[in-house]
Amino acid sequence: MSLLSDLSERIPGRVHGPGATEYDAGRTVFAGIGEPEAVVRPHTADDVASAVGLAAAAGIPIAVRSGGHGLLPVDDGLVVDLAEFTAIEVGADGLVTVGGGARWGDVAAALAPHGLCISSGDTRDVGVGGIALGGGIGWLVRAQGLAVDALREIQLVTAAGEVLIVNETLHPETFWALRGGGGNFGVATRFTFQAMPAEGLVGGHVQFDRSDVPAVLRAWRDVMRAGPDELNSSLVLMPPFGPEMPGGPQLGVALQGSEEQLRELLAPLLELPSVLEVALVPVAYGELLEDAPPGRPPFLFVGGNGFVPELSDAALDAIATAYDREVPTMVLLRALGGAFSRVAPEATAIAHRDAEALLIVNGVLALDAAPELVAATKVGSDAAIAFTSGVYGNFAPERGDEVTASMYPPATLERLRRVKAQLDPGNVFRQNHNITPAG
């Protein structure tokens, strides 16, 4: 019998093959479209366990689709689509249970009437499962830490078809691995987070022209170094795309405080002669989240990302040089420190807690760019990325052992491999930044 027919016997009405609407939805992820043997859209954790146990016993690769996003499209395997796991429940103590298929915009909307938030990602559409297991660097990362730092419990379906409740007391080593180890260890069907107060937020943006990018970079670094944990920001350097899109630095900010306090903290930036526009207003947490693109933009991005231990003058000079080149280049700097850095490196699988910022540098080329241009662009991007100490997996589209090794220090990766060997010795959960089982 085929996987499709076997699964259909186990969980009738929940299994879909080519031609079905559910199949087409499940096989499509942000990274592309796969050709799986079947898509299962379970309704309960027991449904997930039945599907996963059967596929794992057959050695068939399993991909998990969470909230409209996934990691890699899968061919000749099984997609577990968590589209029905979207329930969100807010407890009186600020503990929030969230289905593995929910999206962060829905979570923010559910928390708003309670005056609460969970530090998440930057977009409304991103799935809770993927971002929470990979880290989750959001608008309140300096005030609250990562999304994984707010996790208190996870319901996990393992490759053996077991449904586990995982927390600091129950399966603590698995709980450690899930907080940053990605989707390597099973299907996370439910999360429990500790939400935090969200009142008194002010945010917005400051737009600069391109006349003195190095001055903007240095002023931003100095402002963030001197600022309180409640001050969060990203600095984006956009390339010019014609007269109507001249590009330049754009600062996005969020502060738990007043507009007056925010302007005082940002004064060294607001006083720069390259300032074009200042828009700072009271905001709700959900208003800080943006709409994600529906799929990959029609460009080739050449570069990468990494955690920057120190935003030295040399590092900022390299970033400015990478931005100011003939190839259009996008740069993003997300300020870290604060609550992010007060978590011990060994407390979660996200070990680069000494980072002052997260850096993303990408040259923007046509999809059919010549190999020589791609190679030259990579050299320019790498000159800035050389100042980083490790890769943030949620922002790394490339896959392979080398990329996975760059995400984790050796001791962290070896510990993750031991957990993997216990939970998924057959490595059926490999459609991700794959952690191979220790052996």
N, C-alpha and C positions, 0 to 999 in steps of 0.2 A: 504493500500500500504506500501511497505518497504521503508526504508530510501534511499536505492539505487535507487529505481524507482522514488521516489519523487524528489530526487536531479537531476536525469537524465532529468526530465521534466523541471526543473528550469534552469539548465545549461548543455544543451546537449553536448555530446562529452567530458565533463570534469570530469565525474564521473566513477570510476573504482571499480570493485568487484573482488573477488577471481579468480585467473587464469590470470588476466591481468598483463602485465609487469609493468605498472604504480602502480598497487596495491602492488606488491611485493617490489618495490622500496620505496613506501610511508610507508609501515608498518615496514620497517627495520630502526632502529635508533641505535646509539652507544650502548645504554643500552640493546638492544635485539630486538626480533621480536614479534610484536603483531598480533592480529587477529581482526582487526577492521571490522565493518559492511561495510564500504566503505572508499575509498580514493578519495578525490577530488583534482584535479590539476588545480586550477583556473588560469585565464589569466589576470583578472583585479580585482581591489578592489571591484567592484560591484559583480563579481562572488563570491568572498569571502563572501561578505555580504549576498548573497542569501543562500549560503551553511550554514553559521554560524547561520543565523536567523532561518532557518528551523530546524537545529539540536537543537538549544537552546530552541525553542518552544516545542520540544518533550522531553526536559530534557536529551538529549543524550550527553555524555562527548565528548569533542573536544580536540584533540592533534594537535599541530602545528609542522610540520617538516621544519626546516630551514637550508638550505645549507648542507644537508647531515647529519645533526645532529638533535637530538630532545632530550626531557627529558625522558619520559617513553613511552615504547610501550603501545598501547591502545588496549583493547579487547572490542568488542561490542560497539564501538563508531565510531566517524568520525575523520579521519586524513585529515587535510588541509596541503597539500604538496606545499610549495612555490617555487618549482623547476623552475618556469618560471619568478619569480620576481628577476631577477639577474642584471637588468640595473644599471650602475654606470655612473653618470654624474658629471664632475668637473667644477665648476663655476670659473669665473675670480677672485672672492673674497675669494677663498679657501673654499667656502661652497660646500659640496659634498653630492649628493643624492645617496642613495644606496638601492637597493631592498632588501626586507626582506629575500630572499632566496640566496643572494650572499654569497660568501666565502671570508675570509679575505685575502687570497693570491691573489684573483682577484682584490680586492680593492687596495692592495699594488702595484700591477702591473699597475693599472690604474693611480695611483697617482705618480708613479715614474717619468714619463716624465715631470711632473710639479714641481718636487723637493719637494713633500709634503708627509706627512704621517698622520695617525691617530693612536694614542696609542690604541692597540687592545689586542689580546691574543698572544699566543706563536706559534700557528700553522697556516699553510696555509689553511687547510681544514675546520676549524671550521666555523660554520655559523654565519653571522653577527647578525641575530635576537636574537639567544639565548644568545650570549656573551654580546651583547650590553644592553639587558634588565636586565641581571644579574649583570653587573658591568664592567668587561673587564679590567683585570690587565695585561698589556703588557710590552714590553721592554723599553718603555719610560714613565712608570708610575710616576717616580719621577720628570721628566721634564714636563710632560703634564697632569698628572692625569689619571683617568680611562677613558674608552671609553664612559661611561655615562656622564662624565664631558664635553666631546666634542659634545654631542648631542644638537641640536638646535630645532629640530622639528621631529615629528613622525606622520605618517598616520596610524590610528588605526581603525580596524573594531571591533565593540563591540558585545556583546552577543545579543543585540537587532537588529543587522543587520545594524547599523548606521556606516557611514564612517566619522570619525572625523579627523580634523587637530589639533594636540595637540602641544602646545609650552608654553612658559612662559606667553603669553597673552591669548591664547585660551585654556581653560580647564587647568589652571595651576596646580590644585591639581592632576589631572590625569597625567600631565607631570612629577610632582614630583614622583608619585608612579611608573611610568614606568621606571624611572632611578634607578633600583636596585630591583624592586618588581617582576621581572621575567615575565613570560607569563600568569599571573593571570588575566589580565584585557581585553584581546582581542587578535586579530591578528595584529601584526605590519607589515604592507605591504611595508612601505617605511620609511627610516631614512634620516635625514639631519644632517651631522656632520660639525664641523669647523675643517678643516685640518690645520696642522702646518708645517713649514719648516723642511725638513729632510736632508739638506745638512750637510756635515762635520761629518758624523758618522764613528766611528771606534769601532770595537768590536772583539769578539773572545772568547777564553777560556784559563783557566789555570788549569792544572791537577796536583793533589797532590797524594802522596801515603798515606797509612793509618797509618803511624807511629805516627802522633801527631795531631789527629783530633781536640782536644780541642784548640790547638794553632791556627789552621786554623779558627775555629769558632770565636775566640776572635779577631784575626787580621782582619777578614772580617767585624765583627761588628764595630770595631774602624775605619776602612777605610771608611765604609759607613757613619758613624756618622760625620766624618770630611769632607767628600766629598761634592761637589756641587750637585745641583739638576740635572745637566746634566749627572751625573754618575749613571747608573742603573745596577743592577746585580741580579743574582740568584746564590745561592750556593746549589749544589746538592750533597748529600752523597749517593753514590751507594754501595750496598752490593756486596760482592764477589760472582761470579757465576762461579767458577772453575778457573784453572790456566790462561786461556786466557782472563778472565774478573775479574781481582783482586779487582775491586771496588775502592772506595776512594772518596775524595772530588773533585768536578769539579766546577769551577767558570765560569759562563757565564756573560759577561759584554758588555755594550754598552755605549758609550760616544759621545756626540756632542762636538767634539774637535779633537785634534791631537793624534797620537800614542804616541808621546813624553809626552803629558799631561797625557794620560792614564797610561803609565808606571810609571810616577811620583806619581800619585794618588795611584796606586796599590803597591808601593814599599814595604810597610810592609808585604804584602803577597808574593811578588815575591822574597823576601829575605829569606823566610822560607826554611829550609833544606829539607822539604818534597816535594818541587816543582819537578815535573817530566817533564812538558811540558808547554811552553808558546806560544800561537798563537794569535797574535793581529794584525789586518789588517784593512785598510779602508773597509767599507761595505755600501751597500745600505740597506734601511730599510727592504725591502722584503727578503733580505738574512738572516736577523735575525730570520725569521719565519721558523719553521721546519715542516716536514710532520707528520701528526697525525697517530697513529695506526689505522688500518681499523676497529677495534672493540675492545671489552674488551680483555685484555691479559688473558691467561688461568691460572690465579692465583687468590687467595683470598687475598684481601688487607684488613688488620685489623688495623684500626687507624682512622685518621680523619685530620681535618685542623682547623685553627683558626688564627685570628689577634692577634699579640703579641704586647701589649702596650709598653713593655720594654724588650730589650734583655739583661737582667741582667746576672751576672755570674752564678747565680743559674739556670736561664732558659737555658743558654748554657750548663751547666753541665748536666741538665736533658735531653737535646737533644743529647748530646754525649753519655750518658748512654743508651738511647733508641736505638741509632744506633749501639753501640758496645755490642751486645747481641747475643746469639746463633741463634735466629731467624733472617734470612736475613731481613734487614730493609732499606727502602728508606726514605730519608729525603730531603725536599726541603725548602729553605728559600728564599723568594723574598723580597728584600729591598723595603721599602715604605718610607714615609716621603715626603719632598719636596712638589711638586704641589698636590699630593694626600692628604696631611694633611692640606693644606691651604683652602680646601673646608670645609665649616661649616657642622657639623654633621647632622643638620636638613635640609640642602640644597637638599639632595637626600635621597633615601631610604637606601643607603650604609652609615651607621652612624658611623662605627668604624674608624673614620678618625685620631684618635690619635695613630694608630698602627705604630710601628717601622718596622715591618716585617709581612709577611704572612708565616705561618708554616704549612707544610704538613708532617705527620709522618705515615708510613704504614709498618707494618710487612707483609712479603710476604710468603704466605702459599699455599700449594696444595689445590685445590678446595674441596677435600674430607678430609681436616684436621679434626682431632678429636675435638669435642667441648671443651675438657679440654685445648687443645693447643690454640685454638682460644681465649678462655677466658683469659689465661695467657698472650698471646700476646697483647690483648687489654689493660690489666693492664699496661704493659710496655709502650705502646704507649700513654696511657692516662696520664702517669706521666709527659710527655713532653707537651702534649696538655693542661694540667692544667694551664699553664702559658699564655693561650690565653683568650681573652675576648669575642669572638663571632665567628661564623662560616661564611665562604665565600661560599655561596650557589652554585656557578658555579663549585666548586670542591668537592661538597658533594653528593655522589651517593645515600645515604640513604634518605628515605622520611618519613614523618610523622609530626604530630603537634609538637613533641618535637624538631625535627630538625629545623623546621621553626621558632619556638620560640627562638632557639639558634642563628639564623641569624640576628635577629633584637632586639634592646632594646624594652622594653614593650611599651613605648610611640610611637615609630616608627611602631611597629606591629599593634597597635590599630588604628593608622592613616591609615595604609594600608587596614585594615579591613573595615574601613568606605568607602574608595574609592571602594573597592571590592563590597560592598553592593549596591553602586550606579550603577556600570557598569555591574556586573555579579551576581545578587542576587541569581540566581539558581545554581551558582558555576559549570557551565559547563566546565570552564577552570580550571580543577583540576589535570591534568596530569603533575604535576610539584611540586615544593616546595609550597604546597597549602596554600594560605591565605584564610581562611574561611570568608564569609561575616559577618560583624557585624550585630547583631540582638537582 
